[in-house]
Amino acid sequence: MIQTFSSTIRRREMDAVLTCMVDEKTGPGELNTRLIQTVKEYTGCDGALAFRSANIALAYALKALDLPPATPIMISALAPSWQYSAVESLGYKPLVLDVSEETGLVTAQIVEEGIKAGGRLLLLHETMGILPELEAISALGIPVVEDISHSFGSELAPKEDEDTEGQQKKTAEKAKKAGSFGVYAIMGLEEFDTITAGGGAVLIAPRRREWIALKNFTDTAPRTDILPDINSVLAFVQIKEFRRNEDIRKTIFATFQHALLSGKNRTFVREHGDGSTIWSFPVVLAGSFKDVRQYASRKDIEIRLAYEDSVIALKEEELSVTCKKAKALYLRTVLFPLYPRLGSESVTKISKVLGTLP
């Protein structure tokens, strides 16, 4: 059976963890610092900290923003369920937004409606590695905390201007990376995140002002909040290997996407094309999930619902009326296996199934 998910951990990552264990560097220390430096170099951010969970990272971000208790915080109905639970447990009010059917993401228009309903901050999960309307959302003037657990490595290319003759002019601007648009960004390091450390999260401050505000709270953070070295070293090597792994994922994705075109099912729109990180291969079904699962299982391929651990899954009855598009995607979107360890035989097998799905 080809599993839906498989770790990207290879011998190099395992060797790094074993070395950490032999050197007895298991608690927070030098390797945590090295991970932070690597994140800063990769993202160009002003500062970052690695914590033991995304919940802890969010708590520090909200402290730095000094939001009053019970402030409505907007989250996507298809965001991971921990966001709803964390916002609520921290004393704020989750304001759940519906999504676009084409991308599975909130749009600037949806966020604008959320602001009218009282939303004062957006916790933006960039699901499936697909970048949302970041510039349009930023223009709305509310603070945004990006969740780049799926979208680490994604880039938004600068727009090219036209000259007087209608020709595209080259721009000196650099592509902006996921995590650089909000006031803070959270990069989860959980089992199925793009970069995994077996658990934890990195809290990123893109600019100096936000970093200074964050340091006021994190300089005295207890060690029990900080990511241990044994996890940090795994994430460190994963970031170093990201480009190689991502190139493999993109090649497989292109093969799967082409195979899907011959059937009646679809995947999500990726407006930024090569700039989007490949997290998995989502398929929005035209028919029954049960029928497709049985069909794939007969071919020894495991699939699962893409949003089985989402906010809409946690609060389905409560959100059925206000988040109809999210509910439809929750019931009809599945994930097919896509990871660097897939061999060519498995890729060919999955491609054939994608092209003949019921």
C-alpha positions as a printed Julia matrix, in Angstrom:
358×3 Matrix{Float64}:
   0.0    0.0     0.0
   1.35   3.43   -0.99
   0.78   5.62    2.08
  -0.65   9.15    1.75
   2.24  10.63    3.73
   5.81   9.53    4.18
   8.6   11.32    5.97
  11.21  13.26    3.99
  13.76  12.27    6.63
  16.78  10.67    5.0
  20.15   9.36    6.17
  21.65  12.85    6.46
  18.86  13.96    8.81
  19.13  10.76   10.86
  22.91  11.14   11.15
  22.49  14.71   12.42
  20.0   13.59   15.1
  22.21  10.67   16.16
  25.2   13.0    16.46
  23.1   15.32   18.62
  22.19  12.39   20.88
  25.79  11.17   21.15
  26.94  14.7    22.06
  24.1   14.83   24.62
  22.78  18.07   23.1
  19.11  17.31   23.56
  17.76  20.4    25.35
  17.54  23.97   23.95
  20.97  25.27   23.05
  23.47  25.79   20.22
  21.55  23.85   17.59
  18.39  25.82   18.26
  20.44  28.96   17.6
  21.79  27.45   14.38
  18.26  26.65   13.21
  17.2   30.24   13.86
  20.15  31.6    11.91
  19.3   29.33    8.96
  15.67  30.49    8.98
  16.82  34.12    9.05
  19.18  33.57    6.12
  16.55  31.73    4.09
  13.63  34.08    4.69
  15.49  37.38    5.12
  13.57  38.08    8.32
  14.86  40.33   11.09
  14.41  37.83   13.89
  12.97  34.43   14.76
  12.53  32.0    17.65
  11.88  28.26   17.71
   9.28  26.98   20.17
   7.93  23.58   21.17
   4.55  24.09   19.46
   2.62  26.36   17.14
   0.28  27.18   20.05
   3.19  28.6    22.05
   4.43  30.56   19.02
   0.97  32.08   18.49
   0.72  33.01   22.17
   3.97  35.02   21.99
   2.92  36.7    18.74
  -0.37  37.84   20.25
   1.39  39.08   23.4
   3.72  41.18   21.27
   0.73  42.62   19.38
  -0.92  43.53   22.71
  -4.44  42.63   21.57
  -7.2   43.26   24.12
  -8.94  40.15   25.51
 -11.89  38.84   23.47
 -10.61  40.5    20.26
 -12.15  38.71   17.25
  -9.39  36.9    15.32
 -10.23  35.74   11.8
  -9.25  32.23   10.72
 -10.11  30.12    7.69
 -12.68  27.34    8.03
 -10.13  25.08    6.32
  -7.23  26.05    8.6
  -6.0   23.35   11.02
  -8.24  22.96   14.04
  -5.46  23.9    16.49
  -5.9   27.52   15.4
  -9.5   27.64   16.64
  -8.63  25.94   19.94
  -5.55  28.12   20.51
  -7.33  31.41   19.78
 -10.12  30.44   22.16
  -7.83  29.2    24.95
  -5.78  32.41   24.78
  -8.88  34.47   25.56
  -9.75  35.7    22.07
 -12.78  35.13   19.86
 -12.37  32.96   16.74
 -14.15  34.48   13.73
 -14.3   31.73   11.11
 -14.29  32.73    7.43
 -15.46  30.82    4.36
 -13.08  30.21    1.45
 -12.8   30.35   -2.32
 -13.83  27.13   -4.09
 -11.01  27.53   -6.62
  -8.14  27.75   -4.11
  -9.46  26.64   -0.73
  -8.15  29.94    0.69
  -9.69  33.11    2.06
  -9.71  36.02   -0.4
  -9.32  39.74    0.19
 -13.08  40.16   -0.3
 -13.85  37.48    2.28
 -11.42  39.06    4.76
 -12.98  42.47    4.14
 -16.37  41.02    5.07
 -14.76  39.56    8.19
 -13.45  43.0     9.15
 -16.98  44.39    8.82
 -18.12  41.62   11.17
 -15.59  42.77   13.79
 -12.39  40.94   12.85
  -9.27  42.77   14.06
  -6.5   40.33   13.14
  -6.13  37.63   10.47
  -4.41  34.33   11.19
  -3.73  33.33    7.6
  -3.06  29.66    6.89
  -1.53  29.25    3.42
  -3.08  25.83    2.89
  -1.56  23.29    0.48
   1.37  25.66   -0.11
  -0.82  27.9    -2.28
  -0.27  31.62   -1.8
  -3.43  33.68   -1.22
  -4.03  37.27   -2.37
  -1.29  38.49   -0.03
  -0.86  41.99   -1.42
  -4.61  42.67   -1.59
  -5.09  41.31    1.94
  -2.17  43.39    3.24
  -3.76  46.48    1.69
  -6.82  46.06    3.96
  -4.8   47.54    6.81
  -5.25  44.92    9.52
  -2.44  42.92   11.15
  -1.82  39.51    9.6
  -0.06  36.54   11.19
   0.9   34.16    8.39
   0.91  30.41    8.95
   3.53  29.12    6.49
   3.57  25.52    7.75
   2.6   24.35    4.23
   3.97  27.27    2.22
   7.55  27.58    3.48
   9.66  28.39    0.42
   6.8   29.87   -1.62
   7.55  33.12   -3.41
   5.46  35.91   -4.9
   7.22  37.27   -7.96
   7.2   41.06   -8.43
   4.81  42.44  -11.01
   6.34  43.61  -14.28
   5.36  47.03  -15.59
   4.67  47.77  -19.22
   6.49  50.47  -21.14
   4.82  52.9   -23.53
   4.88  50.29  -26.3
   3.19  47.64  -24.19
   6.37  45.6   -23.66
   7.13  44.03  -20.29
   9.89  45.85  -18.43
  12.27  44.04  -16.11
  12.0   45.0   -12.47
  14.79  45.26   -9.92
  12.45  44.07   -7.14
  13.07  40.67   -5.59
  10.44  37.99   -5.13
   8.8   38.17   -1.69
   8.83  34.97    0.32
   5.94  33.49    2.26
   6.21  34.76    5.81
   7.31  38.28    4.86
   3.86  39.82    4.35
   2.42  39.72    7.87
   3.51  41.25   11.14
   4.58  37.75   12.21
   4.68  34.31   10.65
   4.44  30.85   12.17
   6.23  27.94   10.52
   4.99  24.68   11.98
   7.45  21.79   12.3
   4.95  19.03   12.91
   4.92  15.56   11.35
   3.15  16.51    8.11
   4.38  20.1     7.72
   6.67  21.01    4.81
   9.64  21.21    7.19
   9.38  18.71   10.02
  11.25  18.42   13.28
   8.86  15.88   14.77
   7.12  18.83   16.48
   7.51  22.52   17.24
   7.25  25.81   15.34
   9.37  28.81   14.39
   7.96  32.29   15.03
   9.26  34.76   12.46
   9.38  38.56   12.73
   9.95  39.92    9.19
  10.81  43.47   10.26
  12.83  45.07   13.05
   9.93  46.87   14.76
   8.0   43.64   15.29
  11.17  41.81   16.33
  11.9   44.37   19.06
   8.34  44.06   20.37
   8.61  40.27   20.37
  11.96  40.21   22.21
  10.39  42.06   25.13
   8.48  38.85   25.88
  10.79  36.14   24.61
  14.05  37.18   26.3
  12.73  35.69   29.52
  10.88  32.73   27.98
  11.21  29.56   30.07
  13.26  26.7    28.6
  10.12  24.58   28.55
   8.8   26.85   25.76
  11.94  26.62   23.59
  12.48  23.92   20.94
  15.08  21.35   22.07
  18.28  20.84   20.06
  17.31  17.28   19.1
  14.32  18.68   17.2
  16.17  21.78   16.01
  18.9   19.82   14.25
  16.33  17.83   12.28
  14.6   21.01   11.09
  17.99  22.59   10.32
  18.97  19.78    7.94
  15.48  19.71    6.41
  15.79  23.39    5.46
  19.21  22.7     3.95
  17.65  19.89    1.88
  14.47  21.82    1.03
  15.38  22.81   -2.54
  16.32  19.29   -3.52
  13.15  17.83   -2.0
  11.02  20.58   -3.53
  12.4   19.99   -7.03
  11.37  16.34   -6.75
   7.9   17.27   -5.46
   7.36  19.73   -8.31
   8.3   17.15  -10.93
   5.84  14.64   -9.45
   3.14  17.3    -9.12
   3.4   18.2   -12.82
   3.0   14.52  -13.74
  -0.06  14.12  -11.51
  -1.62  17.37  -12.7
  -1.31  16.27  -16.34
  -2.84  12.87  -15.53
  -5.8   14.49  -13.75
  -6.72  16.52  -16.85
  -8.1   13.44  -18.59
 -10.75  12.92  -15.9
 -13.65  14.88  -14.41
 -11.97  15.8   -11.13
  -9.78  18.84  -10.47
  -7.07  20.23   -8.26
  -6.78  23.76   -6.87
  -5.81  26.82   -8.89
  -2.25  28.01   -8.22
  -2.09  31.54   -9.57
   1.58  31.88   -8.7
   2.56  28.64  -10.44
   6.19  27.75   -9.77
   6.19  30.12   -6.8
   3.93  27.85   -4.76
   5.35  25.14   -2.53
   4.17  21.6    -3.23
   2.86  20.21    0.04
   0.75  17.31   -1.28
  -1.56  16.56   -4.2
  -5.15  17.65   -3.44
  -8.0   16.48   -5.68
 -11.47  18.02   -5.51
 -13.8   15.14   -6.38
 -16.76  15.35   -8.69
 -18.21  12.21   -7.14
 -18.26  10.27   -3.88
 -15.28  10.12   -1.54
 -16.26   6.58   -0.56
 -16.21   5.37   -4.18
 -12.86   7.03   -4.91
 -11.28   5.7    -1.73
 -12.41   2.16   -2.57
 -11.13   2.51   -6.14
  -7.73   3.8    -4.99
  -7.5    1.14   -2.29
  -7.99  -1.62   -4.87
  -4.89  -0.2    -6.59
  -2.99  -0.23   -3.25
  -3.06   3.56   -2.87
  -4.12   5.18    0.4
  -5.95   8.5     0.18
  -7.47  10.6     2.93
  -9.68  13.64    3.33
  -7.55  16.76    2.92
  -9.27  18.68    5.7
  -9.98  15.96    8.24
  -8.2   17.99   10.96
  -9.58  21.42    9.96
 -11.71  23.98   11.76
 -14.77  22.97    9.71
 -14.24  19.34   10.76
 -14.1   20.42   14.41
 -17.14  22.73   14.19
 -19.08  21.27   11.23
 -22.58  21.68   12.65
 -21.9   25.21   13.89
 -20.35  26.42   10.61
 -22.49  24.58    8.03
 -24.56  27.65    7.15
 -21.89  30.37    7.18
 -19.1   28.34    5.55
 -20.87  26.39    2.8
 -17.95  26.41    0.34
 -15.53  25.24    3.0
 -17.9   22.44    4.0
 -18.24  21.29    0.39
 -14.45  21.18    0.01
 -14.1   19.42    3.34
 -16.4   16.64    2.14
 -14.98  16.33   -1.4
 -11.25  17.09   -1.26
  -8.77  14.24   -0.88
  -4.99  13.95   -0.77
  -3.06  11.57   -2.98
   0.48  10.51   -2.03
   3.15  12.99   -3.11
   6.55  13.08   -1.43
  10.21  12.85   -2.46
  10.54   9.17   -1.5
   7.98   8.06   -4.1
   9.69   5.9    -6.7
   9.0    6.13  -10.43
   6.91   2.95  -10.32
   4.62   4.42   -7.66
   4.38   7.74   -9.53
   3.29   5.9   -12.69
   0.76   3.85  -10.74
  -0.79   6.9    -9.05
  -0.9    8.8   -12.36
  -2.94   6.03  -13.98
  -5.4    6.06  -11.07
  -5.73   9.87  -11.2
  -6.63   9.7   -14.87
  -9.32   7.05  -14.36
 -10.98   8.13  -11.1
 -14.75   7.59  -10.89
